[in-house]
């Protein structure tokens, strides 16, 4: 009597290595991604003449061309924006408030915001600008 041995199959490739690679890619892209809130409307900042790189983090106050406001990407009413910025700064422990104003917005919409933020003493107020073309 002759016994038949089953064919030897190769071991399947371990999927653990693939999971590790996907995890490392996920962490990499989370670290290099910019996680700032974007405005619900188009904002094209003015071009800088001089200045330095803006620090990251903080609260972003966006101002549209028509004067509409948004705090960290959420539309805000004209009477509520300061309370929303204060709450967001307290929640995040932020000491930086960025004003991201459209380059064509009238100064009458931006200057009162700067004055109110400075009076509230929430932290450093910076205005977002586009770097000059080299």
C-alpha positions in Angstrom: 0.0 0.0 0.0 1.3 3.3 -1.0 0.5 6.4 1.2 0.0 9.7 -0.5 1.5 12.7 1.2 -0.3 16.0 0.8 1.4 18.7 -1.1 3.4 21.2 1.0 1.9 24.6 0.6 4.1 27.7 1.3 3.1 29.7 4.4 1.0 32.8 3.7 2.7 36.2 3.8 2.3 37.8 7.2 -0.1 40.8 7.0 1.4 42.3 10.2 4.2 44.0 8.1 1.6 45.6 5.9 -0.4 46.9 8.9 2.8 48.4 10.3 3.6 50.2 7.1 0.0 51.6 6.8 0.2 52.8 10.5 3.5 54.6 9.9 2.2 56.3 6.8 -0.9 57.4 8.7 1.3 58.9 11.5 3.6 60.5 8.9 0.8 62.3 7.1 -0.8 63.4 10.3 2.4 65.0 11.4 3.1 66.8 8.1 -0.5 67.8 7.4 -1.6 71.3 8.2 -4.5 71.1 10.6 -5.6 74.7 10.7 -9.2 75.6 10.3 -10.2 77.0 6.9 -12.7 79.7 6.4 -16.2 78.9 5.0 -15.5 81.6 2.3 -12.6 82.5 0.1 -9.8 84.5 1.8 -6.8 85.7 -0.2 -4.4 87.4 2.3 -2.4 90.5 1.2 1.2 90.1 0.0 3.8 90.8 2.6 6.5 93.4 2.1 8.5 92.2 5.1 8.0 90.1 8.2 8.8 86.7 9.6 7.2 83.2 9.5 3.9 82.9 11.4 3.9 80.6 14.4 1.5 77.7 14.2 -1.5 76.9 16.5 -3.9 79.4 18.1 -7.3 80.6 17.0 -8.0 81.8 13.5 -10.4 84.7 12.9 -11.2 84.9 9.1 -12.7 88.0 7.5 -14.3 87.8 4.1 -14.2 90.5 1.4 -17.7 91.7 2.5 -16.8 91.7 6.2 -18.3 88.3 7.1 -16.5 86.6 10.0 -15.6 83.0 10.9 -13.9 81.6 14.0 -11.8 78.5 13.4 -13.8 77.7 10.2 -17.3 78.3 11.7 -19.3 81.3 10.5 -19.8 83.8 13.3 -22.3 86.7 13.7 -20.9 90.2 14.1 -22.0 90.4 17.7 -20.8 86.9 18.7 -17.3 86.7 17.3 -15.4 88.0 20.4 -17.1 85.5 22.7 -16.4 82.7 20.2 -12.7 83.6 20.0 -12.4 83.9 23.8 -14.1 80.4 24.2 -11.9 78.8 21.5 -8.7 80.4 23.1 -9.7 79.1 26.6 -10.6 75.7 25.3 -7.2 75.3 23.4 -5.1 77.2 25.8 -4.1 79.3 22.8 -2.1 82.5 23.3 -2.1 83.4 19.6 -5.0 84.9 17.6 -4.5 85.0 13.8 -6.6 87.4 11.7 -6.9 86.0 8.2 -8.4 88.8 6.2 -9.1 88.9 2.5 -6.7 91.3 0.7 -9.6 93.4 -0.6 -11.5 93.8 2.7 -11.9 97.4 3.8 -9.8 98.4 6.9 -13.0 99.5 8.6 -13.8 95.7 9.0 -10.4 94.7 10.3 -9.2 97.5 12.6 -12.1 97.2 15.1 -11.3 93.5 15.4 -7.7 94.1 16.2 -8.6 96.8 18.8 -11.2 94.5 20.4 -8.7 91.6 20.6 -6.0 93.8 22.0 -8.4 95.2 24.6 -9.5 91.6 25.6 -5.8 90.7 26.2 -6.3 87.2 25.0 -2.7 86.9 23.6 -0.6 87.9 20.7 -2.6 89.1 17.6 -1.0 88.5 14.2 -2.3 89.2 10.7 -1.9 86.5 8.0 -0.2 87.7 4.8 1.0 85.9 1.7 4.8 85.7 1.4 6.3 87.9 -1.4 7.2 86.1 -4.7 10.9 85.5 -5.0 
